[in-house]
Amino acid sequence: MTEIFVHRRMRRRIPQSPSPFRRPRAGVRPAAARGGGGRPGPRRPPGTPPGRRRQTASRCTCHWRALWQCGAGHRGARRARPTGRDPMTDAITDQGRKVAAHWSTLAVSYDGAVSALREAGIDPAAARPEDLHAFDMIHMGGLAATDALALQGGIGAGDRVLDVGAGVGGSSRRFADRYGATVTSVELSETLAGTAERLNALVGLSPRMTVINASALSMPVETGAFDVVVMQHVAMQIAEKDRLFGELARALAPGGRLALHEIFSGEGELRWPLAWATDASMSALEPLDAALARLRALGLSPGEFVDESELGQRFHQGIIARWGAAADEGRSLDGLAPEVLAKRVAASRAMEHNLRVGSLRVGRLVAVRAA
Ligand SMILES: C[S@@+](CC[C@H](N)C(=O)[O-])C[C@H]1O[C@@H](n2cnc3c(N)ncnc32)[C@H](O)[C@@H]1O
């Protein structure tokens, strides 16, 4: 199966709101903050080729969005598709299309997030990033797991971080807000990328964050531009692993760290549905050993694997109790409608079982690129 480009045209609107991609914005930190000489000049986000500038929606007709100038390479064959074409079908594999649709349905929306804030007694206009973290992370362990990964990956002030498959941007915001990083988030689902962008703006983090709606298999970021590349709960739904990990390694600066918080296959039968897949066509699990071998082949040195399978079990037990009760009572919770809660609880039951019997594993590891 060959995954192709998914950068879609900029004229696509995010439902229920003006598209956040339409605003030109800085999203950058000064060069001095990168420790790279402090040369004054036009501001641009990390990983974006110099000399390019952001293109406004009204002028851009190419497939590259949330980006900079549409250079010559983006013309011709990559011109916009006819209006009305389902953007999800634009050169994405069946698997990628299903994955994006899956998360577009199951993740919290911007409006859902705002409702959840209000239910918690928080004025959305005064919300802080941490007010969102109860519902803006789509991985086992939530905020605690993100913090553990940030510490393991050594994310610090001024680091240029790339968060791949960022969902609605919960971990990205944490890296920017708590750890002082400048963060670029790549996300396949246009819906989730739009939510991430709007939530960044809501909590005032936009100046240090950039959201790109693109595939991890072909990221429009500059080679070697990131100190840390993060990926949480994404690889298990992408079949083209050589290409995926090749992209992650390409984005890393010499001496940079790849911080993974991922799910691996274990021994024995899987129970379905999984959190990311209702059937096998949406899943691409592999054993940890295969992932480690791939990292080494790419010239990365993997460190210790911290197995969090037991924590994962407890996480899903908590979801089943909390969201299961709300779903049974037909009420929304954490910005999710009762029918969404019910689907996520069904997946959590299977996930908890799989982690308990060892047919799934989850954990963290950091691999370092040679300096
Ligand atoms: C389980 S969610 C995790 C989201 C986020 N990393 C987090 O931990 O909150 C998986 C995310 O990966 C995204 N994803 C899957 N395949 C992708 C691809 N080829 N390129 C970019 N993102 C992808 C999905 O759309 C989804 O938002």
The ligand as an SDF file (V2000), in Angstrom:
LIG
                    3D

 27 29  0  0  0  0  0  0  0  0999 V2000
   -4.4450    8.0920   19.3330 C   0  0  0  0  0  0  0  0  0  0  0  0
   -4.3930    9.6490   18.5490 S   0  0  0  0  0  0  0  0  0  0  0  0
   -3.0430   10.3980   19.4370 C   0  0  0  0  0  0  0  0  0  0  0  0
   -3.0690   11.8830   19.3370 C   0  0  0  0  0  0  0  0  0  0  0  0
   -1.9560   12.5850   20.1040 C   0  0  0  0  0  0  0  0  0  0  0  0
   -0.6490   12.0740   19.7510 N   0  0  0  0  0  0  0  0  0  0  0  0
   -2.1680   12.4250   21.5760 C   0  0  0  0  0  0  0  0  0  0  0  0
   -1.4500   11.6140   22.1880 O   0  0  0  0  0  0  0  0  0  0  0  0
   -3.0360   13.0920   22.1360 O   0  0  0  0  0  0  0  0  0  0  0  0
   -3.6200    9.2710   16.9870 C   0  0  0  0  0  0  0  0  0  0  0  0
   -3.5140   10.4840   16.0860 C   0  0  0  0  0  0  0  0  0  0  0  0
   -2.6240   10.1870   15.0030 O   0  0  0  0  0  0  0  0  0  0  0  0
   -3.1500   10.7790   13.8430 C   0  0  0  0  0  0  0  0  0  0  0  0
   -2.6000   10.1010   12.6730 N   0  0  0  0  0  0  0  0  0  0  0  0
   -2.8160    8.8390   12.2530 C   0  0  0  0  0  0  0  0  0  0  0  0
   -2.1760    8.5890   11.1110 N   0  0  0  0  0  0  0  0  0  0  0  0
   -1.5040    9.7230   10.8020 C   0  0  0  0  0  0  0  0  0  0  0  0
   -0.6610   10.1070    9.7370 C   0  0  0  0  0  0  0  0  0  0  0  0
   -0.3610    9.2760    8.7220 N   0  0  0  0  0  0  0  0  0  0  0  0
   -0.1570   11.3490    9.7340 N   0  0  0  0  0  0  0  0  0  0  0  0
   -0.4360   12.2270   10.7290 C   0  0  0  0  0  0  0  0  0  0  0  0
   -1.2440   11.9310   11.7560 N   0  0  0  0  0  0  0  0  0  0  0  0
   -1.7720   10.6940   11.8000 C   0  0  0  0  0  0  0  0  0  0  0  0
   -4.6440   10.5650   13.9960 C   0  0  0  0  0  0  0  0  0  0  0  0
   -5.4040   11.3950   13.1290 O   0  0  0  0  0  0  0  0  0  0  0  0
   -4.8450   10.8690   15.4550 C   0  0  0  0  0  0  0  0  0  0  0  0
   -5.0800   12.2280   15.6850 O   0  0  0  0  0  0  0  0  0  0  0  0
  1  2  1  0
  2  3  1  0
  2 10  1  0
  3  4  1  0
  4  5  1  0
  5  6  1  0
  5  7  1  0
  7  8  2  0
  7  9  1  0
 10 11  1  0
 11 12  1  0
 11 26  1  0
 12 13  1  0
 13 14  1  0
 13 24  1  0
 14 15  1  0
 14 23  1  0
 15 16  2  0
 16 17  1  0
 17 18  1  0
 17 23  2  0
 18 19  1  0
 18 20  2  0
 20 21  1  0
 21 22  2  0
 22 23  1  0
 24 25  1  0
 24 26  1  0
 26 27  1  0
M  CHG  2   2   1   9  -1
M  END
$$$$
